[in-house]
């Protein structure tokens, strides 16, 4: 990916260009890791709108699959920081 790397570009890339080349796989892995970090940060600061955007796309499933086996989930982070509505949303979206 050249140019500025925005969340929208990452979502677009994950949605449309999950090719088989090693470069595509490397970029995809990096993109998923970045989205995972952003979801955890959004859970910490009550970024519900951002999280809803992520989980309204196919990128939401990809990022969920990347963290679903972690000991600490984004809903745990949201709950610890007092964002109970967001924690409930994350728990619901992850149970679908």
N, C-alpha and C positions, 0 to 999 in steps of 0.2 A: 504494500500500500504506500503510495507516495502522497506527498502533501500533508495537509493537516489531518490528524486522526481524531475524529469526533465520535461520540457515542453513536450518533446516527450512522456514521460510516461503518462502525463496527457491527451494528445490528444489520445493516444492509449486507455487509460482507458475509456474516454468519448465515443470513437467510438465503442468499443467492449463490455464493461462490465457495461452497465446501467441496472443492475439487480434490483430486487424488495426488497432485504433485507434492513433493516434499516441501517446497516453498509455501504452497497453500496450507499445508498441514501445520507448518511452523507459525504462519501468520494467524491461522485459526486458533491454535493453542494459546498464543499470546493474547488474542482478542478475548477469548473465553476467560483467561486469568484476569484481564483488566476488568471485564464486566463483573466477574465475581467480586473483585475488590470494591468496585463501585456499589454493588448491591449491599455488601456488608457495611460500607460507609453510610449509605442511604438508610439502612436499618438503624444505625447508631444515631443519626441526626434527624430521624423522622421524615425521610424523603419519600413519602408514600406515592406521590405523583410520579416520581422518577421510577420507582419500583413497578408501579402499574404499567408504565410505558414498556418497560423491559418484558414483563410477563404477558403483555398483550401481543407479543411477537413470538415467532418460533425461537428466537434467541433465548427467551425465558426458559424453555425446556433444556436447551443446551447448557445454560449457566447453572440451572438447578441440578442437572446430572453431574456437573463438575464439583458441586459442594454437598450433595445429599448424604455422603458418608462421613462428612466432617464431624468431629465431636461437638463443635459449636456451630449452630445454624444461624442464619440471619434473624429468624424469629426469636432466637434466644438473645441475640444482641439487642433487638428492638425491645424486648420485654425487660431486660436488665436496665435499659435506659428510660423506662417508663412509657414507651410507645406501644401501649397494649392493643390499640386498634390496628396498627401496622403489624404487630406480631400475629394477631388473629388472621389478618389478610394473608400474610406469608405462610402461615400454617395451612390455611385453606387452599391457597394456590398450589402449594407443594404436595397436598394430599390428593389432587385431582388425577 
